[in-house]
Amino acid sequence: MISKTVITGGASGIGLAIAAKLLADGGKVCLLDQSDANLVAAQERFGSERVMTATADVRDDAALNLAIRAGAEFMGGLTGCVASAGIGYRVPILESETSDFERVIAINLTGVYSTLRNAAQVMIERGTRGSLVSLASVCGVRGCADRAAYGAAKAGVINLTQVAAIEFAKHGIRANALCPAPINTPLIDGVQSAQHKAEWLSTIPMDRYGEPAEVAELASFLLGDKASYITGQAIGVDGGWMGTGLQTADTHISRGAAE
Ligand SMILES: NC(=O)c1ccc[n+]([C@@H]2O[C@H](COP(=O)([O-])OP(=O)(O)OC[C@H]3O[C@@H](n4cnc5c(N)ncnc54)[C@H](O)[C@@H]3O)[C@@H](O)[C@H]2O)c1
C-alpha cells in the first residue's frame, strides 16, 4: 500500500520527520501548517512530485476541510492522517488566564478533533480504509507541573482517540495516539530552560531526549497495514518515562526484608 497521508503541523519537528519517513518509504504527503515559511522550506527540501503543502490553521474547520480534500485529490486518495499541529504552554494555574487555557485547548485538542473528523469523512466518502495518528504526550497521561492546559488537551486527545477508534472501526479506520516524552524539536527549544531540561532528564531512564525520527518510526508503523489490529491505543515514545518509579542507581540491597 502506498501511503497517502495528510499531516497537520507537517512543516516542523515531529510532523516534518514523519513526512520524511513516509516519503523515504515511497509515500505521498500533504503538509498542512500555519507557518508559510516552514512550508516553503519543506517544499524546497522534498520537491513537489509527491508533496503538496497548504497553509491551514487547525482552528479553522472549514479551511481544514478544504485543505484535506485538496490533499486527497493531489495524492489520489487518503490512507492516513497525522494530527501533529500543536503548541507548548507551561504556566502555573494561578498565573494563567482563561483565555490562554482556551487557546491551548483550541489548537491542541479541538484542532485534533477537527483534523480527525474531516480526514475520516474523506476516507469514508472515498470508501478507503485508513489510519489516524494523533500527537498526545506523556503529560496527557500523568500530571506534569505547570501544564494544566497542555496536559488537559493531551489527555483529551487520548480519549478522543479511543472514541474515534470505536466509532470508525466499522469503516475500516484505525485511530491511535502517540505519547512522547520531550523530543528535540523547535517546540521544546521554545519552552524549556537548561534547568528544566535537567529536571526532565533526571526522570527519564534512558537519560536523553528523543529525536523526531524515533517518533516517526512508530507513526509510520501505525499508519501502515502491519498495524492492522492496533487501534484505540496511546503509546509511549518516552525513553521509559511512563514506566518509572524509584530511580536511584545506588540501590541498597535488601534480600527478603520488606520495603
Ligand atoms: N517536542 C516534544 O517534546 C513533544 C512531546 C510530546 C508531544 N509533542 C506534541 O507533538 C506535536 C508536534 O510538536 P513538535 O515538537 O514537532 O513541535 P513544532 O513546533 O516543531 O511543530 C509544530 C507545528 O505545528 C504548527 N502549528 C502550531 N499551531 C498551529 C495551528 N493552529 N494550525 C496549524 N499548524 C499549527 C507549527 O507551525 C509547527 O510547524 C505537538 O502536538 C506537541 O504537543 C511534542
PDBQT file of the ligand as one rigid body, heavy atoms in Angstrom, charges set to zero:
ROOT
HETATM    1  N1  LIG A 301       8.579  18.031  21.092  1.00  0.00    +0.000 N 
HETATM    2  C1  LIG A 301       8.153  17.392  22.180  1.00  0.00    +0.000 C 
HETATM    3  O1  LIG A 301       8.887  17.226  23.166  1.00  0.00    +0.000 OA
HETATM    4  C2  LIG A 301       6.758  16.849  22.245  1.00  0.00    +0.000 A 
HETATM    5  C3  LIG A 301       6.463  15.936  23.287  1.00  0.00    +0.000 A 
HETATM    6  C4  LIG A 301       5.162  15.437  23.370  1.00  0.00    +0.000 A 
HETATM    7  C5  LIG A 301       4.205  15.816  22.444  1.00  0.00    +0.000 A 
HETATM    8  N2  LIG A 301       4.525  16.696  21.442  1.00  0.00    +0.000 N 
HETATM    9  C6  LIG A 301       3.485  17.080  20.503  1.00  0.00    +0.000 C 
HETATM   10  O2  LIG A 301       3.892  16.761  19.197  1.00  0.00    +0.000 OA
HETATM   11  C7  LIG A 301       3.289  17.683  18.291  1.00  0.00    +0.000 C 
HETATM   12  C8  LIG A 301       4.365  18.289  17.401  1.00  0.00    +0.000 C 
HETATM   13  O3  LIG A 301       5.252  19.007  18.200  1.00  0.00    +0.000 OA
HETATM   14  P1  LIG A 301       6.715  19.424  17.710  1.00  0.00    +0.000 P 
HETATM   15  O4  LIG A 301       7.610  19.226  18.854  1.00  0.00    +0.000 OA
HETATM   16  O5  LIG A 301       7.004  18.777  16.397  1.00  0.00    +0.000 OA
HETATM   17  O6  LIG A 301       6.503  21.000  17.549  1.00  0.00    +0.000 OA
HETATM   18  P2  LIG A 301       6.968  22.027  16.422  1.00  0.00    +0.000 P 
HETATM   19  O7  LIG A 301       6.770  23.366  16.993  1.00  0.00    +0.000 OA
HETATM   20  O8  LIG A 301       8.313  21.650  15.900  1.00  0.00    +0.000 OA
HETATM   21  O9  LIG A 301       5.908  21.757  15.260  1.00  0.00    +0.000 OA
HETATM   22  C9  LIG A 301       4.539  22.066  15.452  1.00  0.00    +0.000 C 
HETATM   23  C10 LIG A 301       3.979  22.584  14.156  1.00  0.00    +0.000 C 
HETATM   24  O10 LIG A 301       2.601  22.873  14.362  1.00  0.00    +0.000 OA
HETATM   25  C11 LIG A 301       2.312  24.083  13.709  1.00  0.00    +0.000 C 
HETATM   26  N3  LIG A 301       1.149  24.722  14.320  1.00  0.00    +0.000 N 
HETATM   27  C12 LIG A 301       1.061  25.307  15.546  1.00  0.00    +0.000 A 
HETATM   28  N4  LIG A 301      -0.162  25.814  15.725  1.00  0.00    +0.000 NA
HETATM   29  C13 LIG A 301      -0.857  25.543  14.586  1.00  0.00    +0.000 A 
HETATM   30  C14 LIG A 301      -2.173  25.811  14.164  1.00  0.00    +0.000 A 
HETATM   31  N5  LIG A 301      -3.037  26.499  14.928  1.00  0.00    +0.000 N 
HETATM   32  N6  LIG A 301      -2.574  25.384  12.943  1.00  0.00    +0.000 NA
HETATM   33  C15 LIG A 301      -1.699  24.714  12.144  1.00  0.00    +0.000 A 
HETATM   34  N7  LIG A 301      -0.437  24.445  12.480  1.00  0.00    +0.000 NA
HETATM   35  C16 LIG A 301      -0.023  24.852  13.694  1.00  0.00    +0.000 A 
HETATM   36  C17 LIG A 301       3.562  24.945  13.851  1.00  0.00    +0.000 C 
HETATM   37  O11 LIG A 301       3.620  25.962  12.875  1.00  0.00    +0.000 OA
HETATM   38  C18 LIG A 301       4.652  23.887  13.693  1.00  0.00    +0.000 C 
HETATM   39  O12 LIG A 301       5.047  23.771  12.342  1.00  0.00    +0.000 OA
HETATM   40  C19 LIG A 301       2.558  18.721  19.149  1.00  0.00    +0.000 C 
HETATM   41  O13 LIG A 301       1.192  18.385  19.197  1.00  0.00    +0.000 OA
HETATM   42  C20 LIG A 301       3.207  18.571  20.506  1.00  0.00    +0.000 C 
HETATM   43  O14 LIG A 301       2.352  18.958  21.553  1.00  0.00    +0.000 OA
HETATM   44  C21 LIG A 301       5.783  17.202  21.329  1.00  0.00    +0.000 A 
ENDROOT
TORSDOF 0
